[in-house]
């Protein structure tokens, strides 16, 4: 492929990454001016810089810092904000790509360029002077394990987004073949899952940072990829939706890897769900609980748009305190009201206010009751970021993106255990562990113990509980689309979300006990920035309450708003997705196809 450059002198990459890298601290060291590969891997400091260049490569805008969010939607809980724009990002989210859609080439090229960087390290670390030297051998093997995991992570994304892809596992040489054909995804997964097992003992458990790959993350990544392999996906050429060819062998792999992480005691759930995201929003690493097992390290005012364009509350651009905030990713009342009213995750994941009022700059304002504006994930909200960003409204926040949390490992274990052995006590205990953090202790008997026992009545009902729990736990973190794909539930869940949304705004009896017809709210007397909502999930008599303003809520939506919701908003979400075709994969860009000399084609797109 012509877009992958030949790098016989590694300095070109190292300088570019070390000077422009968005990664923090340990990624910011400057490299010398010229190196050969033999020089690089003769010195442990230079070898570290080469590996850190691989980290830096995945954190640019075209890879994981921004554009990737478009490829991780639409789903039932995360989808593109309504717009009439033909911008490529929204086209990708709506499943409407063509061979010329913007961002397709950028992201493909960025991910393969990152693979080239890590391949150089993978090729050169084993047998190198730093590998053979007793003083540097452990660090050299750690570095090797890190780049093997980075490569697996990148290919997991490529396969999830494009299906079968060229599988390049050697760095480019002068005689390399550039026009490589696609490799079947089963072969890719099988190779990488085996390779991850070989290196997981090279890498230590997390200690000093969330921004370097650790043993726990490698085990979790291996489990995640095993579940993807065991699950469903649309297949190239045949367009059938099926599991991996040896799928039964991979649930035990996922189960075992997750179990080993849990039994290690090296990671714990943060007792406070809110604190997970507040910590990340203050550019701080949680090295106490270590729930965040790996974070993509971005750079403040550089890249990383968590809270500006991604999973944050909307702030008016002229907000003098926080600056512009918001999310290109939306959600819905159906998701908000799917939470149990006592689930503490709900009001961290979504909110009923915004900061988008010129009349109240820097202050919360209650949502309108039109049912679709400002419904967005809020885990990485601008008002949580410290130090405050002020009026720098369009700057990248640099807030890290958590790529895996310990709760993911726990729920993957519960899912895999159920697949292998049914809803055993071990599976029930894992689900209960996550729910105990979500609910106050005084309701555990009902919301944890009784609930878990109820859903464990059968393998199917326990699986459905895992589907729901992962939605409540990870909303706004963009796990959901590819979860639904591997469960073969993408179309069904999107349709279900629209049906429940419609019930809410039409005052269906199912929701009358938890969806108010009027919200009663007031501005806080302690801090006028905040509003206090008396009844977000209960109905009060239609009366006046001293000190509170009464506002019509979703069941009292106007006819015009309902018409727009039904005829404009609903059709827009996942507009190009056809459940019969399960067309969840995107096109390869025409330029990439042309550069491959006809070797590549869009044989993953059903007609």
Secondary structure, DSSP 4 states (H G I P E B T S, - for coil): -TTSPP-SSTHHHHHHHHHH----GGG-PPP-S---HHHHTTSHHHHHHHHHHHHHHHTSIIIIITTHHHHT--SSS-EEPP-----HHHHHHTT---TT-TTHHHHHHHHHHHHHHHHHHHHHHTTSHHHH-TTTHHHHHHHHHHHHHHHHHHHHHHHHHHSSB----S---TT--SSPPPB-HHHHHHHHHHHHHHHTTTSPPP-S-SSS--HHHHHHHHHHHHHHHHSEEEPTTT--EEE-TTTHHHHHHHHHHHHHHHHHTS----S-HHHHHHHHTTT----SS--EEEEE--BTTTB--BTTTBSS--B-TT-TTT-SB--SEE--HHHHTTS-TT-TTHHHHB-SEEB--GGGTTS-EEPPSSSSTT--B-TT-GGG-SS--TT-TTS-----EEEEEHHHHHHHHHHHHHHHH-S-HHHHHHHHHHHHHHS-GGGHIIIIIIHHHHHTTSHHHHHHHHHHHHHHHHTTTT-HHHHHHHHT-HHHHHHHHHHHHHHHHTT-GGGTTTS-SEEEEEE-SS-TT-EEES-TTS---SS--TT-EEEE-GGG--HHHHHHIIIIIHHHTTTT--TTTT--S-PPPHHHHHHTTTS---TTS--
